[in-house]
Amino acid sequence: MNNFEIRELPGKGRAMIALKNFTTDEVIFEEEPFVSRQFSWNVAYGYAACDHCMRPLETVLENVRRLASDPQVEVPLLQHDPTAQWVAQFTQCPRCKVRYCSEDCLMEAQKRYHRVACMGAFRSDDTHPIN
């Protein structure tokens, strides 16, 4: 059962109104994206993220070294890096090479939108009209 409702508020428009008091960290609303895409500046600066769920496709160490432009930077407590456990399952679209954090995300993206939106070899063609 939903613990919220959508109402029109005069002068404000549509709003989600809580029907109960929520505790800290309690999930209020959750849904899968219909289509998702990372910010263009993330791409411009080389940030790697799953094209479906936005999970990082680089470890904390890789992220810090990229941002610092210093391959010698060290990061403490790497044993607590949550991304390290995902690295082995990263995959990509065979046609356009868009990257995903797992086969599950690739399959979900294919099912929802990527099958239609896949640019194939034209992804890196700056002369293509979509680019």
DSSP file with accessible surface (Angstrom, degrees, kcal/mol):
  #  RESIDUE AA STRUCTURE BP1 BP2  ACC     N-H-->O    O-->H-N    N-H-->O    O-->H-N    TCO  KAPPA ALPHA  PHI   PSI    X-CA   Y-CA   Z-CA
    1    1 A M              0   0  210      0, 0.0     2,-0.2     0, 0.0     0, 0.0   0.000 360.0 360.0 360.0 136.8    0.0    0.0    0.0
    2    2 A N        -     0   0  109      1,-0.1    27,-0.1     2,-0.1    26,-0.0  -0.528 360.0-155.6 -73.2 137.9    1.3    3.5   -0.8
    3    3 A N  S    S+     0   0   57     25,-0.3    16,-2.7    -2,-0.2    17,-0.6  -0.086  75.4  51.9-102.1  30.1    1.9    5.7    2.1
    4    4 A F  E     -A   18   0A  22     14,-0.3     2,-0.3    15,-0.2    14,-0.2  -0.959  64.8-152.7-152.6 165.7    1.4    8.8    0.0
    5    5 A E  E     -A   17   0A  76     12,-2.0    12,-3.3    -2,-0.3     2,-0.5  -0.978  20.1-121.0-141.8 157.3   -1.1   10.3   -2.4
    6    6 A I  E     +A   16   0A  82     -2,-0.3     2,-0.3    10,-0.2    10,-0.2  -0.866  39.5 169.0 -99.9 127.6   -0.8   12.8   -5.3
    7    7 A R  E     -A   15   0A 109      8,-2.5     8,-2.6    -2,-0.5     2,-0.5  -0.952  37.8-115.1-135.0 157.5   -2.9   15.9   -4.9
    8    8 A E  E     -A   14   0A 133     -2,-0.3     6,-0.2     6,-0.2    -2,-0.0  -0.824  30.4-159.0 -88.4 124.3   -3.3   19.3   -6.6
    9    9 A L  E >>  -A   13   0A  52      4,-3.0     4,-2.5    -2,-0.5     3,-2.5  -0.941  26.7-109.4-106.8 125.0   -2.3   22.1   -4.2
   10   10 A P  T 34 S+     0   0  129      0, 0.0    -1,-0.0     0, 0.0     0, 0.0  -0.259 102.3   5.4 -53.7 128.1   -3.7   25.5   -5.0
   11   11 A G  T 34 S+     0   0   91      1,-0.1    -3,-0.0     0, 0.0     0, 0.0   0.364 130.4  60.3  81.2  -7.3   -0.9   27.8   -6.3
   12   12 A K  T <4 S-     0   0  176     -3,-2.5     2,-0.2     1,-0.2    -1,-0.1   0.615  88.1-143.8-122.1 -27.8    1.6   25.0   -6.3
   13   13 A G  E  <  +A    9   0A  26     -4,-2.5    -4,-3.0     2,-0.0    -1,-0.2  -0.594  57.6   3.3  95.6-154.9    0.4   22.3   -8.7
   14   14 A R  E     +A    8   0A 182     -6,-0.2     2,-0.3    -2,-0.2    -6,-0.2  -0.417  69.6 175.8 -72.0 142.2    0.7   18.5   -8.2
   15   15 A A  E     -A    7   0A  27     -8,-2.6    -8,-2.5    -2,-0.1     2,-0.6  -0.986  33.2-125.2-146.2 150.9    2.3   17.3   -5.0
   16   16 A M  E     -A    6   0A  90     -2,-0.3     2,-0.5   -10,-0.2   -10,-0.2  -0.893  31.3-162.5 -96.0 121.3    3.1   14.0   -3.3
   17   17 A I  E     -A    5   0A  41    -12,-3.3   -12,-2.0    -2,-0.6     2,-0.2  -0.919  15.3-127.3-111.6 126.3    1.6   14.1    0.2
   18   18 A A  E     -A    4   0A  57     -2,-0.5   -14,-0.3   -14,-0.2     3,-0.1  -0.474  12.9-165.0 -70.6 139.1    2.7   11.7    3.0
   19   19 A L  S    S+     0   0   90    -16,-2.7     2,-0.3    -2,-0.2   -15,-0.2   0.334  75.2  23.4-104.2   2.9   -0.1    9.8    4.7
   20   20 A K  S    S-     0   0   79    -17,-0.6     2,-0.4     0, 0.0    -1,-0.0  -0.962  92.9 -87.6-154.5 167.4    2.2    8.7    7.6
   21   21 A N        -     0   0  158     -2,-0.3     2,-0.3    -3,-0.1    -2,-0.0  -0.716  44.0-147.5 -81.5 129.7    5.3    9.8    9.4
   22   22 A F        -     0   0   52     -2,-0.4     2,-0.2     4,-0.0     3,-0.1  -0.761   6.9-131.0 -98.9 146.9    8.4    8.3    7.7
   23   23 A T    >   -     0   0   99     -2,-0.3     3,-2.0     1,-0.1    -1,-0.0  -0.533  41.5 -77.8 -89.8 161.3   11.6    7.4    9.5
   24   24 A T  T 3  S+     0   0  128      1,-0.3    -1,-0.1    -2,-0.2     3,-0.1  -0.320 118.1  11.4 -57.5 135.5   15.1    8.4    8.5
   25   25 A D  T 3  S+     0   0  159      1,-0.3     2,-0.3    -3,-0.1    -1,-0.3   0.467  90.6 140.7  72.7   4.4   16.3    6.3    5.5
   26   26 A E    <   -     0   0   62     -3,-2.0     2,-0.4     1,-0.1    -1,-0.3  -0.617  58.0-117.9 -77.7 133.6   12.9    4.8    4.9
   27   27 A V        +     0   0   96     -2,-0.3     3,-0.1     1,-0.2    -4,-0.1  -0.598  33.2 178.4 -73.4 126.3   12.2    4.4    1.2
   28   28 A I        -     0   0   85     -2,-0.4     2,-0.3     1,-0.4   -25,-0.3   0.837  67.5  -0.3 -94.7 -41.1    9.1    6.5    0.3
   29   29 A F        +     0   0  105    -27,-0.1    -1,-0.4     2,-0.0     2,-0.3  -0.993  63.5 177.9-154.2 137.6    8.9    5.9   -3.5
   30   30 A E        +     0   0  163     -2,-0.3     2,-0.3    -3,-0.1    -3,-0.0  -0.995   8.0 157.3-146.7 139.1   11.0    3.8   -5.8
   31   31 A E        -     0   0  145     -2,-0.3    -2,-0.0     0, 0.0     0, 0.0  -0.984  39.5-107.1-155.4 158.7   10.8    3.0   -9.5
   32   32 A E        -     0   0  107     -2,-0.3     2,-0.1     1,-0.1     3,-0.1  -0.657  44.8-105.6 -83.5 145.4   13.0    1.9  -12.4
   33   33 A P        -     0   0   45      0, 0.0     3,-0.2     0, 0.0    -1,-0.1  -0.420  13.4-148.2 -69.8 146.3   13.9    4.6  -15.0
   34   34 A F  S    S-     0   0  154      1,-0.4     2,-0.3    -2,-0.1    -2,-0.0   0.911  89.0  -5.8 -74.3 -47.5   12.1    4.4  -18.4
   35   35 A V  S    S-     0   0   80     78,-0.1    -1,-0.4    -3,-0.1     2,-0.3  -0.988  75.6-172.5-142.3 141.9   15.2    5.8  -20.0
   36   36 A S        +     0   0   20     -2,-0.3     2,-0.3    15,-0.3    17,-0.1  -0.969   8.5 172.9-137.4 156.1   18.4    7.1  -18.3
   37   37 A R        -     0   0  148     -2,-0.3     3,-0.1    15,-0.1    14,-0.1  -0.958  31.4-115.6-158.0 138.4   21.5    8.8  -19.4
   38   38 A Q        -     0   0   30     -2,-0.3     5,-0.0     1,-0.1    13,-0.0  -0.346  48.2 -81.6 -76.8 160.3   24.4   10.3  -17.4
   39   39 A F    >>  -     0   0  129      1,-0.1     4,-1.5     2,-0.0     3,-0.7  -0.311  35.9-124.3 -59.4 143.6   25.1   14.0  -17.5
   40   40 A S  H 3> S+     0   0   98      1,-0.3     4,-2.6     2,-0.2     5,-0.1   0.844 110.7  57.3 -62.0 -32.2   27.0   15.2  -20.5
   41   41 A W  H 3> S+     0   0  150      2,-0.2     4,-1.8     1,-0.2    -1,-0.3   0.837 101.6  56.5 -71.6 -27.5   29.7   16.7  -18.3
   42   42 A N  H <4>S+     0   0   43     -3,-0.7     5,-2.8     2,-0.2    -1,-0.2   0.937 110.4  44.4 -62.2 -44.5   30.3   13.4  -16.7
   43   43 A V  H ><5S+     0   0   81     -4,-1.5     3,-1.8     1,-0.2    -2,-0.2   0.935 110.6  54.8 -63.5 -44.1   31.0   11.9  -20.1
   44   44 A A  H 3<5S+     0   0   81     -4,-2.6    -1,-0.2     1,-0.3    -2,-0.2   0.836 111.4  44.6 -59.9 -33.2   33.2   14.9  -21.0
   45   45 A Y  T 3<5S-     0   0  171     -4,-1.8    -1,-0.3    -5,-0.1    -2,-0.2   0.272 119.9-107.4 -98.4  11.3   35.3   14.3  -17.9
   46   46 A G  T < 5 +     0   0   43     -3,-1.8     2,-0.4     1,-0.2    -3,-0.2   0.620  59.1 160.5  82.0  12.5   35.6   10.6  -18.4
   47   47 A Y      < -     0   0   53     -5,-2.8     2,-0.5    -6,-0.2    -1,-0.2  -0.549  30.2-145.8 -70.4 127.3   33.3    9.4  -15.6
   48   48 A A        +     0   0   19     -2,-0.4     9,-2.8     6,-0.0     2,-0.3  -0.841  28.2 162.0 -99.2 123.6   32.2    5.9  -16.4
   49   49 A A  B     -B   56   0B   7     -2,-0.5    50,-0.2     7,-0.3   -11,-0.1  -0.988  47.1 -92.5-139.1 150.0   28.7    4.9  -15.3
   50   50 A C     >  -     0   0    0      5,-2.9     4,-1.3    -2,-0.3    50,-0.2  -0.368  33.3-135.1 -58.3 132.9   26.2    2.2  -16.2
   51   51 A D  T  4 S+     0   0   13     48,-2.2   -15,-0.3     2,-0.1    -1,-0.2   0.604  98.8  35.6 -72.4  -8.1   24.0    3.4  -19.0
   52   52 A H  T  4 S+     0   0    3     47,-0.2    -1,-0.1     3,-0.1    48,-0.1   0.828 132.3  16.8-107.5 -55.2   21.0    2.1  -17.2
   53   53 A C  T  4 S-     0   0   55      2,-0.1    -2,-0.1   -17,-0.1    47,-0.0   0.522  90.7-126.1-102.4  -6.0   21.3    2.4  -13.4
   54   54 A M     <  +     0   0   61     -4,-1.3    -3,-0.1     1,-0.2     3,-0.1   0.554  51.5 157.7  71.9  10.8   24.1    4.9  -13.2
   55   55 A R        -     0   0   84     -6,-0.1    -5,-2.9     1,-0.1    -1,-0.2  -0.414  52.9 -96.8 -61.5 139.8   26.2    2.7  -11.0
   56   56 A P  B     -B   49   0B  39      0, 0.0    -7,-0.3     0, 0.0    -1,-0.1  -0.322  26.8-159.0 -62.0 141.1   29.9    3.7  -11.2
   57   57 A L  S    S+     0   0    6     -9,-2.8     2,-0.3    -3,-0.1    -8,-0.2  -0.062  72.6  66.6-108.7  27.2   32.0    1.6  -13.7
   58   58 A E  S    S-     0   0   16    -10,-0.3    25,-0.1   -11,-0.0    26,-0.0  -0.985  84.3-112.8-142.1 151.0   35.3    2.6  -12.0
   59   59 A T     >  -     0   0   25     -2,-0.3     4,-2.6     1,-0.1     5,-0.2  -0.296  35.4-104.5 -74.9 168.0   36.7    1.8   -8.6
   60   60 A V  H  > S+     0   0   53      1,-0.2     4,-2.7     2,-0.2     5,-0.2   0.927 123.9  51.4 -58.8 -42.8   37.2    4.5   -6.0
   61   61 A L  H  > S+     0   0   30      1,-0.2     4,-2.6     2,-0.2     5,-0.2   0.935 110.4  47.4 -62.2 -45.4   40.9    4.5   -6.7
   62   62 A E  H  > S+     0   0  101      1,-0.2     4,-2.4     2,-0.2    -1,-0.2   0.913 112.4  51.1 -61.2 -41.2   40.4    4.9  -10.5
   63   63 A N  H  X S+     0   0   40     -4,-2.6     4,-2.6     2,-0.2     5,-0.2   0.942 112.3  44.7 -62.2 -48.3   37.9    7.7   -9.8
   64   64 A V  H  X S+     0   0   46     -4,-2.7     4,-2.5     1,-0.2     6,-0.2   0.928 114.0  49.3 -64.9 -43.7   40.3    9.6   -7.6
   65   65 A R  H  X>S+     0   0   69     -4,-2.6     5,-1.7    -5,-0.2     4,-0.8   0.900 112.4  48.3 -63.6 -39.8   43.3    9.1   -9.9
   66   66 A R  H ><5S+     0   0   62     -4,-2.4     3,-0.6    -5,-0.2    -2,-0.2   0.948 114.4  45.2 -65.1 -46.8   41.2   10.3  -12.9
   67   67 A L  H 3<5S+     0   0  112     -4,-2.6    -2,-0.2     1,-0.2    -1,-0.2   0.861 117.4  44.0 -66.8 -34.0   40.0   13.4  -11.1
   68   68 A A  H 3<5S-     0   0   53     -4,-2.5    -1,-0.2    -5,-0.2    -2,-0.2   0.581 100.4-135.3 -84.7  -9.0   43.4   14.2   -9.7
   69   69 A S  T <<5S+     0   0  109     -4,-0.8    -3,-0.2    -3,-0.6    -4,-0.1   0.892  71.3 115.8  51.9  40.5   45.1   13.6  -13.1
   70   70 A D    > < -     0   0   66     -5,-1.7     3,-1.4    -6,-0.2    -1,-0.2  -0.864  51.1-167.6-142.5 104.3   47.7   11.7  -11.1
   71   71 A P  T 3  S+     0   0   88      0, 0.0    -6,-0.1     0, 0.0    -5,-0.1   0.572  88.3  61.8 -71.0  -4.0   48.1    7.9  -11.6
   72   72 A Q  T 3  S+     0   0  143     -7,-0.1    -7,-0.0     2,-0.1    -2,-0.0   0.543  73.0 119.2 -96.7  -9.1   50.3    7.8   -8.4
   73   73 A V    <   -     0   0   36     -3,-1.4     2,-0.3    -8,-0.1    -8,-0.1  -0.313  50.9-152.1 -60.3 137.8   47.6    9.0   -5.9
   74   74 A E        -     0   0  132    -10,-0.1    -2,-0.1    -9,-0.0    -1,-0.1  -0.847   3.7-153.9-111.3 150.9   46.8    6.4   -3.2
   75   75 A V        -     0   0   30     -2,-0.3     3,-0.5     0, 0.0   -14,-0.1  -0.986  16.4-128.7-124.9 131.7   43.5    6.1   -1.4
   76   76 A P  S    S+     0   0  107      0, 0.0     0, 0.0     0, 0.0     0, 0.0  -0.332  82.8  22.5 -76.2 160.8   43.2    4.6    2.1
   77   77 A L    >   +     0   0  113      1,-0.1     3,-2.2     2,-0.1     4,-0.1   0.822  63.4 162.7  59.1  39.8   40.8    1.8    3.1
   78   78 A L  G >   +     0   0   59     -3,-0.5     3,-2.0     1,-0.3     6,-0.2   0.739  64.7  76.5 -62.7 -18.3   40.4    0.4   -0.4
   79   79 A Q  G 3  S+     0   0  144      1,-0.3    -1,-0.3     5,-0.0    -2,-0.1   0.707  92.9  54.4 -65.6 -13.5   39.0   -2.8    1.2
   80   80 A H  G <  S+     0   0  134     -3,-2.2    -1,-0.3     4,-0.0    -2,-0.2   0.320  75.0 124.2-101.1   9.1   35.8   -0.8    1.8
   81   81 A D    X   -     0   0   19     -3,-2.0     3,-0.8     1,-0.2     4,-0.4  -0.570  47.1-161.4 -71.8 111.9   35.4    0.2   -1.9
   82   82 A P  G >  S+     0   0   70      0, 0.0     3,-0.5     0, 0.0     4,-0.3   0.771  85.2  60.8 -68.7 -22.6   31.9   -1.0   -2.9
   83   83 A T  G >> S+     0   0    7      1,-0.2     3,-1.5     2,-0.2     4,-1.0   0.763  84.9  76.7 -76.3 -22.9   32.7   -0.8   -6.6
   84   84 A A  G <4 S+     0   0   56     -3,-0.8     3,-0.4     1,-0.3     4,-0.4   0.852  91.5  54.3 -57.7 -34.1   35.5   -3.4   -6.4
   85   85 A Q  G <4 S+     0   0  143     -3,-0.5    -1,-0.3    -4,-0.4    -2,-0.2   0.693 107.6  50.9 -74.1 -17.6   33.0   -6.3   -6.2
   86   86 A W  T X4 S+     0   0   43     -3,-1.5     3,-2.0    -4,-0.3     4,-0.5   0.684  82.8  88.9 -91.3 -21.5   31.2   -5.2   -9.3
   87   87 A V  G >< S+     0   0   65     -4,-1.0     3,-1.4    -3,-0.4    -1,-0.1   0.852  83.1  56.5 -51.6 -41.2   34.2   -4.9  -11.7
   88   88 A A  G 3  S+     0   0  105     -4,-0.4    -1,-0.3     1,-0.3    -2,-0.1   0.733 105.9  51.0 -66.5 -20.7   34.1   -8.5  -12.9
   89   89 A Q  G <  S+     0   0   91     -3,-2.0    -1,-0.3    -4,-0.1    -2,-0.2   0.464  77.5 125.0 -99.2   0.5   30.5   -8.3  -14.0
   90   90 A F    <   +     0   0   41     -3,-1.4     2,-0.3    -4,-0.5    11,-0.2  -0.283  34.1 167.7 -60.0 143.8   30.8   -5.1  -16.2
   91   91 A T  E     -C  100   0C  35      9,-2.7     9,-3.2    11,-0.1     2,-0.3  -0.844  18.8-145.7-145.4-179.7   29.6   -5.6  -19.8
   92   92 A Q  E     -C   99   0C  80      7,-0.3     7,-0.2    -2,-0.3     6,-0.1  -0.980  32.2 -88.4-151.6 161.3   28.7   -3.6  -22.9
   93   93 A C     >  -     0   0    1      5,-2.7     4,-1.8    -2,-0.3     5,-0.1  -0.569  35.1-141.2 -67.9 128.6   26.4   -3.5  -25.9
   94   94 A P  T  4 S+     0   0   92      0, 0.0    -1,-0.1     0, 0.0     0, 0.0   0.787  96.1  45.3 -65.9 -23.2   28.1   -5.5  -28.6
   95   95 A R  T  4 S+     0   0  159      1,-0.1    -2,-0.0     3,-0.1     0, 0.0   0.932 130.4  14.2 -85.7 -50.3   26.9   -3.0  -31.3
   96   96 A C  T  4 S-     0   0    7      2,-0.1     3,-0.1    25,-0.1    -1,-0.1   0.517  91.2-127.3-108.4  -7.8   27.6    0.5  -29.8
   97   97 A K     <  +     0   0  106     -4,-1.8     2,-0.1     1,-0.2    24,-0.0   0.622  47.9 161.0  70.6  13.7   29.9   -0.4  -26.9
   98   98 A V        -     0   0    6      1,-0.1    -5,-2.7    -6,-0.1     2,-0.3  -0.493  38.0-124.6 -62.3 136.9   27.8    1.5  -24.3
   99   99 A R  E     -C   92   0C 100     -7,-0.2   -48,-2.2   -50,-0.2     2,-0.3  -0.635  27.8-173.5 -98.2 147.5   28.8    0.0  -21.0
  100  100 A Y  E     -C   91   0C   0     -9,-3.2    -9,-2.7    -2,-0.3   -50,-0.1  -0.942  31.2-127.3-133.2 155.1   26.6   -1.5  -18.3
  101  101 A C  S    S-     0   0    1     -2,-0.3     2,-0.3   -11,-0.2   -12,-0.1   0.702  89.0  -1.4 -77.1 -18.4   27.4   -2.7  -14.7
  102  102 A S  S  > S-     0   0   14    -12,-0.1     4,-2.1     1,-0.1     5,-0.1  -0.986  72.0-102.4-162.1 164.8   25.9   -6.2  -15.3
  103  103 A E  H  > S+     0   0  100     -2,-0.3     4,-3.0     1,-0.2     5,-0.2   0.860 119.7  60.0 -60.3 -36.2   24.2   -8.4  -17.8
  104  104 A D  H  > S+     0   0  132      2,-0.2     4,-2.5     1,-0.2    -1,-0.2   0.927 106.5  44.7 -59.7 -46.0   20.9   -7.7  -15.9
  105  105 A C  H  > S+     0   0   17      2,-0.2     4,-2.7     1,-0.2     5,-0.2   0.909 113.4  50.9 -66.3 -40.5   21.2   -3.9  -16.6
  106  106 A L  H  X S+     0   0   10     -4,-2.1     4,-2.7     2,-0.2    -2,-0.2   0.952 113.0  45.6 -59.9 -47.3   22.1   -4.6  -20.3
  107  107 A M  H  X S+     0   0  111     -4,-3.0     4,-2.5     1,-0.2    -2,-0.2   0.903 113.6  48.9 -65.3 -40.3   19.1   -6.9  -20.7
  108  108 A E  H  X S+     0   0   47     -4,-2.5     4,-2.4    -5,-0.2     5,-0.2   0.916 112.6  48.2 -65.1 -43.2   16.7   -4.5  -18.9
  109  109 A A  H  X>S+     0   0    0     -4,-2.7     5,-3.2     2,-0.2     4,-2.9   0.922 111.8  50.2 -62.5 -42.9   18.0   -1.5  -21.1
  110  110 A Q  I  <>S+     0   0   51     -4,-2.7     5,-0.8     4,-0.2    -2,-0.2   0.929 112.7  47.2 -60.0 -44.3   17.6   -3.6  -24.2
  111  111 A K  I  <5S+     0   0  136     -4,-2.5    -2,-0.2    -5,-0.2    -1,-0.2   0.890 121.5  34.7 -65.4 -40.0   14.1   -4.6  -23.2
  112  112 A R  I  <5S-     0   0   82     -4,-2.4    -2,-0.2    -5,-0.2    -3,-0.2   0.888 137.2 -35.5 -86.9 -44.5   13.0   -1.0  -22.3
  113  113 A Y  I >X5S+     0   0   21     -4,-2.9     4,-2.5    -5,-0.2     3,-0.9   0.531 108.8  83.2-154.1 -30.1   14.8    1.3  -24.7
  114  114 A H  I 3><S+     0   0    9     -5,-3.2     4,-2.4     1,-0.3    -4,-0.2   0.872  86.4  64.3 -66.7 -32.7   18.3    0.5  -25.9
  115  115 A R  H 34<S+     0   0  164     -5,-0.8    -1,-0.3    -6,-0.5    -5,-0.1   0.874 115.5  32.7 -54.8 -36.4   17.2   -1.8  -28.7
  116  116 A V  H <4 S+     0   0  120     -3,-0.9    -2,-0.2    -6,-0.2    -1,-0.2   0.850 123.2  45.4 -87.8 -37.8   15.6    1.2  -30.3
  117  117 A A  H  < S+     0   0   62     -4,-2.5    -2,-0.2     2,-0.0    -3,-0.2   0.582  79.2 123.0 -86.9  -8.1   18.0    3.9  -29.2
  118  118 A C     <  -     0   0   19     -4,-2.4    -4,-0.0    -5,-0.2    -3,-0.0  -0.315  42.9-166.1 -60.6 126.9   21.3    2.0  -30.0
  119  119 A M    >   -     0   0   36      1,-0.2     3,-2.0    -2,-0.1     4,-0.2   0.479  17.6-166.5 -91.8  -6.6   23.4    4.0  -32.4
  120  120 A G  G >   -     0   0    4      1,-0.3     3,-1.6     2,-0.2    -1,-0.2  -0.224  69.8  -8.8  56.3-135.9   25.7    1.1  -33.3
  121  121 A A  G >  S+     0   0   90      1,-0.3     3,-0.7     2,-0.1    -1,-0.3   0.677 129.2  71.2 -68.7 -15.1   28.8    2.2  -35.1
  122  122 A F  G X  S+     0   0  111     -3,-2.0     3,-1.6     1,-0.2    -1,-0.3   0.586  70.9  92.1 -78.5  -7.1   27.4    5.7  -35.5
  123  123 A R  G <  S+     0   0  103     -3,-1.6    -1,-0.2     1,-0.3    -2,-0.1   0.882  94.1  36.4 -55.4 -39.4   27.8    6.4  -31.7
  124  124 A S  G <  S+     0   0  107     -3,-0.7     2,-1.0    -4,-0.2    -1,-0.3   0.347  90.9 107.2 -98.2   9.6   31.3    7.9  -32.3
  125  125 A D    X   -     0   0   54     -3,-1.6     3,-1.8     1,-0.2     6,-0.3  -0.746  50.2-167.8 -92.1 102.5   30.4    9.6  -35.6
  126  126 A D  T 3  S+     0   0  142     -2,-1.0    -1,-0.2     1,-0.3    -4,-0.0   0.678  84.8  61.6 -64.6 -15.4   30.2   13.4  -34.9
  127  127 A T  T 3  S+     0   0  120     -3,-0.1    -1,-0.3     4,-0.1    -2,-0.0   0.583  77.1 108.4 -86.9  -9.5   28.6   14.0  -38.3
  128  128 A H  S X  S-     0   0   44     -3,-1.8     3,-0.6    -6,-0.2     0, 0.0  -0.461  77.4-126.1 -69.0 136.8   25.6   11.8  -37.5
  129  129 A P  T 3  S+     0   0  123      0, 0.0    -1,-0.1     0, 0.0    -3,-0.0   0.837 107.4  53.6 -56.0 -35.0   22.5   14.0  -37.0
  130  130 A I  T 3         0   0  126      1,-0.2    -4,-0.1   -11,-0.0    -2,-0.0   0.879 360.0 360.0 -69.9 -34.9   21.6   12.6  -33.5
  131  131 A N    <         0   0   90     -3,-0.6    -1,-0.2    -6,-0.3    -5,-0.1   0.756 360.0 360.0 -73.9 360.0   25.1   13.3  -32.3
